[in-house]
Amino acid sequence: MTSAAPTEPLWQPDEDRIASAAVTRFQAWAAEHHGAPAEGGYPALHRWSVEELDTFWRAVAEWFDVRFSTPYARVLGDRSMPGADWFPGATLNYAEHALRAAADRPHDTALLHVDETHEPVPITWAELRRQVGSLAAELRALGVRPGDRVSGYLPNVPQAVVALLATAAVGGVWTSCAPDFGARSVLDRFQQVEPVVLFTVDGYRYGGKEHDRRETVAELRAELPTLRAVVHIPLLGTGTPDGALLWDDLVAGDAEPVFEQVPFSHPLWVLYSSGTTGLPKAIVQSQGGILVEHLKQLGLHCDLGPGDVFFWYTSTGWMMWNFLVSGLLTGTTVVLYDGSPGFPDTAAQWRVAERTRATLYGTSAAYVMACAKAGVHPGRDFDLSAVKCVATTGSPLPPDGFRWLHDEVREDLWIASVSGGTDVCSCFAGAVPTLPVHIGELQAAGLGTDLQAWDPSGKPVVGEVGELVVTNPMPSMPIHFWNDPDGSRYRESYFEMFPGVWRHGDWITISDHGSVVIHGRSDSTLNRQGVRMGSADIYEAVERLPEIRESLVIGLEEPDGGYWMPLFVHLAEGATLDGDLIDRIKRTIRAELSPRHVPDEIIEVPGVPHTLTGKRIEVPVKRLLQGTPLDKAVNPGSVDNLDLLRFYASLAEARRA
């Protein structure tokens, strides 16, 4: 791929929007106080932020008035990766910052809780602070001390936010799973970190139905011997199990929150990788690192502040939930939607955006494309006048997705396709309110993030596909993995290919105008006759055809030196994989992508397997096709439908027969 002149932008912020954006005001202030470039807009600011990394992060901490109860000796004590030492000597508390708006705006809305009735229920800053103070006092009474792990088996409800903030207030380490995870999946995660408290629900509502989880909770209690307390939240109205504490009793008090002042690098939470090929990695991020990274990302890149309403469709098992909760750091009202993304119809999320008056609405690229295929007309059918930005993540937003949002929501719409990862609980590239939006492109790399595309020899390339690398440390990079005492698993995950440089495992192109295109995971790259292509490019082209509900493409190096590339297609209802459709699929790929990447076979399948957070499973299917037994190819607890993988395993057996 060679660099080309940028096409006309799909969207361009006007002068008023640029002038009023927080990042514009930050740049002017940083120019006056810290030597940042006053001219040159975002590209100049970004260049300065990576060249003067220490000064940039000092400026972020000052701009957002981060409260260090003990001052830091310097910004970056050690900048090596892994092992960067941020703000050594400093102490602070994440939860204290998340609740700061309660002092000035106690009666404003902090949280809006929405279930499948789509009727928002507000919780004020004062009430949120009161509940956190009460629960934190009860956790201390239960013996929870700094460093102890506290777990939640919870849907996206206010109780989950209160439990996270109370845990952070006492210096505990939060970790959560969504209640649609089965017992084995949860235990694969929680048993690694040995929690002392478990917050649970009796069940949840999804798709108009009640899902009882009491048996799963009983299994979790039996298999987590470190638990000192279990807290019951009766969302379905059932009685409190024997030996459990009732949520309402723990948040009935009126104790003033006490915020444990912890070192900058003190653990805040544990997130988990998808764990498709083994136990999920238990990724530990720090109170201070998340605090400053999320202030930068939400306050500058997402342009959120008091008066904004932040809605992102997510579950507590995905890093985007943690990112969503951090909207509180900027004084923003956070929307917690607990329910199916498509109930009672495909337009459900747009209805929630309308009823909450969301100013930033985040969703998945898959949902956008599902709306396009279902003929949803959000701009016509809903009042979305409050929405300034629609953001997407989870997978690359195809060009057709950009066009659909522009045409069907509003022409003056900031579309922010963003890309990052659980590993940093943030974005490497994406939203910039002062830059134009080009179809199919992420606007730019994030501030303080030296994002580059490297060829296999470690040489930076522009306008060509390369490995996504980050050449300087970010504060939210993991401080370590749990149960990885010598750090070997951490190093192998990111630093093996290019020592000292973070290699994320995505194929990207950085354009000559600074935008970023994501091509998919590099560990499932399609390499035909030396021409590499990401699977996301295939999906974008193929799934534009109305007959294709979803697809999965695998590139298989064969023992005889050959290369087999099947395309698996899950058809829309009523569609048939006949000669005409096969021909159109091949013609589409040949014309839009590359003749080399026309699949060798097109195979109809009953579905495409996903991780529990909704990402297509490519590498385990590749392993199955290479002859790896199912129990060795995938961690069964990490997938949404094990029967689908058995189908692919049987295909592999038939092919080898």
Disulfide bonds with the S-S distance in Angstrom:
none
